[in-house]
Amino acid sequence: MDELEAEQLGRVLDHYDLGRLESIERIKRGYVNQNWALRTSSGHYFFKKRHPSLSEPAIVAAQHSLIQRVRRAGFPAPVILPSSSGNTFLILDGNCYEVQSFIQGSFCDPANMAHLQQAALTLAYYHSCVTGFDPPPPLRQGQLYSANVAGTALSALYDAWDLGHAAEIAPLVDRLGGHSSDLASRLEQYDRLPQLVIHGDYYADNLLFDRDRVVGVVDYDKARWEARAVELAEALIYFASPSPARLKFLVYPGVLEWEPFSLFLHGYAERGVLNSAEIATIPDLISSIWLTVSLRLALKDHPVRPAEAEPFLEELITLMDWAQENRNRIIELGQDCQAL
């Protein structure tokens, strides 16, 4: 830590009653915020300097109200410590800071089947705890992966990459358009799916374990009002994707592996928070997530059509084909889980 950071940290800690600072260690994990582990004479703490894009006070306050809600329900979320003014975060020199209890644990290992099952059970537990929570307005944002959102992303790519004049990849463009049209017809009920405040970033590095027991779920910076099944579909993609990656041009590693997919879905369904309408939409939500995220990243990284446009489209179609070909199998698995 340089002198400027040390001085800044000291000024922030002056606003907290944590005792004498004994040690500080930068936490390397985390892609946006700056995080440290603090030891003081009164205990062990997690210190966060939020990225400017995640520092809107109303949104931070709304996220903290969510954390307090699920903690009261017994969920293993961190304790947010108040500053001397009583607020759960501190704005100083235009920066936003917060201090949490430090949760000691190891990160989730998705290759560990016990961890995978517990991750699924814990996600369902979170959804149970947050059901009925009326979120503050800052958490009520637009839909992430509806058919309209996916279709808009495809139209943007079509225009930016001038796909209408790309004769050599016209068959691929037509196939992708067909998938998008199918999603539009099957996701008409998106608005009617059960809604709640999803965690928004439910993956291995945000789950802390003591052996095979979840002791902490952290990082609620992407929490938002959304269809419950959306978060389940995101988690299935993350925890059932192959490792190492088999695709070269997408952020996604490849089609999903059935064993972890099945185990996670069974674990989630054990708590009885999955209904028939959600089961029917799982394969289509998976497709919509793959399509929307891939197209947005493609536009961000390549605002004009790149040389690898053809293999990019081929890989994306591979994912979409898998979801369509396994649609009935996924739904039957969900129905079996629901019946248990």
Secondary structure per residue as TSV (DSSP state, phi and psi in degrees):
chain	resnum	aa	ss	phi	psi
A	1	M	-	360.0	129.3
A	2	D	-	-80.3	173.5
A	3	E	H	-63.0	-37.6
A	4	L	H	-63.8	-45.5
A	5	E	H	-62.3	-42.3
A	6	A	H	-62.7	-42.8
A	7	E	H	-64.8	-42.5
A	8	Q	H	-63.1	-44.6
A	9	L	H	-61.7	-42.9
A	10	G	H	-60.2	-40.4
A	11	R	H	-66.6	-37.0
A	12	V	H	-66.6	-46.8
A	13	L	H	-66.3	-20.0
A	14	D	T	-61.5	-19.8
A	15	H	T	-93.0	5.8
A	16	Y	S	-128.3	148.4
A	17	D	-	-99.9	78.5
A	18	L	-	-111.8	-0.7
A	19	G	-	86.2	-164.4
A	20	R	-	-79.7	131.3
A	21	L	E	-71.1	126.8
A	22	E	E	-109.0	-36.1
A	23	S	E	-159.0	157.2
A	24	I	E	-145.2	137.9
A	25	E	E	-138.0	128.0
A	26	R	E	-70.4	133.3
A	27	I	E	-94.2	117.6
A	28	K	-	-75.6	-31.2
A	29	R	-	-69.0	153.0
A	30	G	-	107.1	128.8
A	31	Y	S	-103.6	-10.0
A	32	V	S	-124.8	-57.3
A	33	N	S	-78.8	165.3
A	34	Q	E	-103.4	127.0
A	35	N	E	-128.3	145.8
A	36	W	E	-137.1	153.0
A	37	A	E	-101.3	126.2
A	38	L	E	-113.0	139.6
A	39	R	E	-118.1	129.1
A	40	T	E	-128.5	178.4
A	41	S	T	-66.2	-13.4
A	42	S	T	-105.9	-7.0
A	43	G	E	154.8	-162.9
A	44	H	E	-117.1	129.7
A	45	Y	E	-136.1	158.0
A	46	F	E	-109.2	124.5
A	47	F	E	-115.3	128.9
A	48	K	E	-125.3	130.9
A	49	K	E	-106.4	112.8
A	50	R	-	-73.9	145.7
A	51	H	-	-64.7	145.7
A	52	P	G	-52.4	-33.9
A	53	S	G	-70.6	-13.2
A	54	L	G	-116.7	22.5
A	55	S	-	-113.2	10.4
A	56	E	-	-62.5	118.0
A	57	P	H	-53.1	-42.0
A	58	A	H	-63.5	-37.4
A	59	I	H	-71.9	-42.5
A	60	V	H	-60.4	-44.6
A	61	A	H	-61.7	-39.3
A	62	A	H	-65.9	-41.2
A	63	Q	H	-63.7	-39.6
A	64	H	H	-68.4	-33.6
A	65	S	H	-66.1	-34.9
A	66	L	H	-63.5	-48.2
A	67	I	H	-59.1	-42.8
A	68	Q	H	-65.1	-36.2
A	69	R	H	-62.4	-51.1
A	70	V	H	-71.0	-31.2
A	71	R	H	-63.1	-41.7
A	72	R	H	-61.5	-27.2
A	73	A	T	-86.3	1.5
A	74	G	T	95.0	7.5
A	75	F	-	-78.3	144.5
A	76	P	-	-79.9	58.1
A	77	A	-	-88.4	158.8
A	78	P	-	-71.3	157.3
A	79	V	-	-83.8	129.3
A	80	I	E	-93.1	120.6
A	81	L	E	-86.6	136.0
A	82	P	-	-78.0	151.5
A	83	S	-	-78.5	180.0
A	84	S	T	-63.4	-21.4
A	85	S	T	-84.5	-7.6
A	86	G	S	94.9	-5.7
A	87	N	-	-81.6	154.0
A	88	T	S	-85.6	-0.8
A	89	F	S	-147.9	164.7
A	90	L	E	-127.7	128.6
A	91	I	E	-102.9	119.4
A	92	L	E	-140.5	124.0
A	93	D	T	54.7	35.5
A	94	G	T	81.9	-0.7
A	95	N	E	-105.4	153.3
A	96	C	E	-111.8	128.1
A	97	Y	E	-126.4	154.0
A	98	E	E	-148.9	155.5
A	99	V	E	-124.6	131.0
A	100	Q	E	-123.7	161.3
A	101	S	E	-62.3	145.9
A	102	F	-	-89.4	125.7
A	103	I	-	-99.7	114.8
A	104	Q	-	-81.0	124.6
A	105	G	-	178.8	170.8
A	106	S	E	-102.7	156.4
A	107	F	E	-73.3	155.0
A	108	C	-	-61.3	137.5
A	109	D	-	-107.2	101.8
A	110	P	T	-60.5	-19.7
A	111	A	T	-80.0	-12.0
A	112	N	-	-87.9	113.3
A	113	M	H	-63.4	-31.4
A	114	A	H	-66.2	-41.0
A	115	H	H	-63.7	-41.7
A	116	L	H	-61.2	-45.0
A	117	Q	H	-64.6	-42.9
A	118	Q	H	-66.6	-35.1
A	119	A	H	-61.6	-40.5
A	120	A	H	-67.0	-46.1
A	121	L	H	-61.1	-39.4
A	122	T	H	-70.2	-35.5
A	123	L	H	-63.6	-44.3
A	124	A	H	-63.6	-37.1
A	125	Y	H	-62.8	-44.7
A	126	Y	H	-58.0	-46.6
A	127	H	H	-62.6	-35.0
A	128	S	H	-66.2	-43.2
A	129	C	H	-66.1	-33.3
A	130	V	H	-92.6	-9.6
A	131	T	T	-60.7	130.1
A	132	G	T	92.3	-8.9
A	133	F	-	-74.0	120.9
A	134	D	-	-88.4	105.1
A	135	P	-	-74.0	145.9
A	136	P	-	-59.5	154.0
A	137	P	G	-50.4	-36.6
A	138	P	G	-60.4	-21.1
A	139	L	G	-89.3	-5.7
A	140	R	-	-93.7	94.3
A	141	Q	-	-116.2	179.2
A	142	G	-	-69.6	164.8
A	143	Q	-	-66.6	149.4
A	144	L	S	-88.3	-44.9
A	145	Y	S	-136.2	27.7
A	146	S	-	-63.5	167.6
A	147	A	H	-61.0	-36.0
A	148	N	H	-65.2	-40.8
A	149	V	H	-63.6	-45.7
A	150	A	H	-63.3	-42.7
A	151	G	H	-64.6	-37.5
A	152	T	H	-64.9	-40.7
A	153	A	H	-63.5	-40.5
A	154	L	H	-66.6	-39.9
A	155	S	H	-63.4	-39.2
A	156	A	H	-64.2	-41.6
A	157	L	H	-66.8	-41.4
A	158	Y	H	-56.0	-45.1
A	159	D	H	-72.8	-46.7
A	160	A	H	-65.3	-37.7
A	161	W	T	-93.0	1.3
A	162	D	T	54.4	48.2
A	163	L	G	-69.6	-19.7
A	164	G	G	-66.8	-18.2
A	165	H	G	-112.6	16.2
A	166	A	-	-101.8	77.0
A	167	A	G	-59.4	-34.1
A	168	E	G	-67.4	-22.2
A	169	I	G	-118.6	16.7
A	170	A	H	-55.8	-42.2
A	171	P	H	-61.1	-36.4
A	172	L	H	-68.4	-41.5
A	173	V	H	-61.9	-40.9
A	174	D	H	-64.8	-41.1
A	175	R	H	-65.7	-40.9
A	176	L	H	-66.4	-39.0
A	177	G	H	-62.2	-36.8
A	178	G	H	-63.4	-42.3
A	179	H	H	-61.8	-42.1
A	180	S	H	-63.0	-41.0
A	181	S	H	-65.3	-40.2
A	182	D	H	-61.7	-40.7
A	183	L	H	-62.6	-41.1
A	184	A	H	-60.7	-35.9
A	185	S	H	-78.1	-27.5
A	186	R	H	-97.1	-17.5
A	187	L	-	-101.5	26.1
A	188	E	T	-63.7	-24.9
A	189	Q	T	-91.1	9.8
A	190	Y	G	-51.4	-44.9
A	191	D	G	-66.0	-19.9
A	192	R	G	-97.4	-2.7
A	193	L	S	-68.6	151.3
A	194	P	-	-55.5	133.4
A	195	Q	E	-112.4	146.8
A	196	L	E	-162.6	-178.5
A	197	V	E	-87.4	106.4
A	198	I	E	-74.5	157.3
A	199	H	-	-63.5	-43.6
A	200	G	S	93.4	-14.2
A	201	D	-	-150.6	52.3
A	202	Y	-	-87.3	93.7
A	203	Y	S	-147.2	179.0
A	204	A	G	-56.5	-43.2
A	205	D	G	-70.5	-10.9
A	206	N	G	-102.8	8.9
A	207	L	E	-117.6	125.8
A	208	L	E	-111.6	133.5
A	209	F	E	-119.1	145.9
A	210	D	E	-111.3	100.7
A	211	R	T	59.3	-113.4
A	212	D	T	-107.9	22.6
A	213	R	E	-119.9	130.9
A	214	V	E	-73.5	123.6
A	215	V	E	-113.9	-7.3
A	216	G	E	-162.9	139.6
A	217	V	E	-125.7	118.7
A	218	V	-	-120.3	173.7
A	219	D	-	65.9	86.3
A	220	Y	-	-104.4	24.1
A	221	D	T	-68.1	-18.0
A	222	K	T	-109.9	14.6
A	223	A	-	-60.5	141.5
A	224	R	E	-166.7	160.1
A	225	W	E	-74.6	123.6
A	226	E	E	-161.5	167.9
A	227	A	E	-63.1	133.3
A	228	R	H	-57.5	-39.9
A	229	A	H	-65.2	-22.8
A	230	V	H	-62.0	-44.9
A	231	E	H	-68.2	-36.0
A	232	L	H	-62.4	-44.9
A	233	A	H	-63.1	-41.3
A	234	E	H	-60.6	-43.3
A	235	A	H	-66.5	-39.9
A	236	L	H	-61.3	-41.2
A	237	I	H	-62.4	-46.8
A	238	Y	H	-65.9	-50.8
A	239	F	H	-80.6	-15.3
A	240	A	H	-110.1	7.2
A	241	S	S	-76.2	149.8
A	242	P	-	-73.6	153.4
A	243	S	S	-140.9	124.7
A	244	P	S	-73.8	171.4
A	245	A	-	-65.3	145.0
A	246	R	-	-111.1	-8.0
A	247	L	-	-110.3	148.7
A	248	K	S	-106.3	-24.7
A	249	F	S	-113.4	1.8
A	250	L	S	-117.1	159.8
A	251	V	S	-71.7	-22.3
A	252	Y	S	-84.9	138.3
A	253	P	-	-71.0	-29.7
A	254	G	S	161.0	-174.9
A	255	V	S	-65.1	159.1
A	256	L	-	-79.3	148.9
A	257	E	-	-92.7	134.9
A	258	W	H	-70.4	-37.7
A	259	E	H	-62.2	-54.3
A	260	P	H	-66.3	-32.5
A	261	F	H	-59.4	-49.7
A	262	S	H	-63.7	-43.7
A	263	L	H	-63.1	-43.1
A	264	F	H	-66.7	-44.0
A	265	L	H	-64.4	-40.5
A	266	H	H	-61.2	-45.1
A	267	G	H	-62.0	-43.2
A	268	Y	H	-63.2	-43.4
A	269	A	H	-70.1	-17.4
A	270	E	T	-57.4	-30.4
A	271	R	T	-87.4	1.9
A	272	G	S	69.5	30.7
A	273	V	-	-106.9	20.7
A	274	L	-	-118.1	125.1
A	275	N	-	-109.1	174.0
A	276	S	H	-64.1	-38.4
A	277	A	H	-64.0	-38.6
A	278	E	H	-67.1	-42.0
A	279	I	H	-57.2	-43.6
A	280	A	H	-65.6	-24.1
A	281	T	H	-96.4	-9.0
A	282	I	H	-54.2	-52.7
A	283	P	H	-62.1	-34.0
A	284	D	H	-74.5	-34.9
A	285	L	H	-66.7	-39.6
A	286	I	H	-59.1	-46.2
A	287	S	H	-60.4	-44.4
A	288	S	H	-65.9	-37.5
A	289	I	H	-64.7	-50.3
A	290	W	H	-55.0	-46.4
A	291	L	H	-67.9	-50.8
A	292	T	H	-63.7	-50.4
A	293	V	H	-65.4	-43.3
A	294	S	H	-62.0	-42.9
A	295	L	H	-68.8	-40.6
A	296	R	H	-63.1	-43.9
A	297	L	H	-67.0	-36.3
A	298	A	H	-62.2	-42.6
A	299	L	H	-67.6	-36.7
A	300	K	H	-67.2	-44.8
A	301	D	H	-82.4	-28.2
A	302	H	-	-136.6	83.2
A	303	P	S	-64.1	-18.0
A	304	V	S	-122.5	161.5
A	305	R	-	-61.2	123.9
A	306	P	-	-86.5	170.8
A	307	A	T	-64.4	-29.0
A	308	E	T	-92.4	22.6
A	309	A	H	-58.0	-41.4
A	310	E	H	-64.1	-52.7
A	311	P	H	-64.9	-30.6
A	312	F	H	-59.7	-50.3
A	313	L	H	-64.3	-38.8
A	314	E	H	-61.3	-43.3
A	315	E	H	-67.1	-40.1
A	316	L	H	-64.0	-39.9
A	317	I	H	-66.2	-34.2
A	318	T	H	-57.7	-44.8
A	319	L	H	-64.3	-47.1
A	320	M	H	-63.9	-39.2
A	321	D	H	-61.3	-41.5
A	322	W	H	-60.4	-45.6
A	323	A	H	-63.3	-39.1
A	324	Q	H	-70.0	-44.6
A	325	E	H	-66.2	-29.1
A	326	N	T	-102.8	11.3
A	327	R	H	-56.7	-51.8
A	328	N	H	-65.7	-37.1
A	329	R	H	-63.9	-41.7
A	330	I	H	-64.8	-44.5
A	331	I	H	-64.2	-41.9
A	332	E	H	-64.0	-39.8
A	333	L	H	-62.1	-45.0
A	334	G	H	-61.5	-39.6
A	335	Q	H	-66.5	-38.7
A	336	D	H	-63.3	-42.3
A	337	C	H	-62.9	-41.7
A	338	Q	H	-65.0	-30.9
A	339	A	H	-78.7	-16.2
A	340	L	-	-68.3	360.0
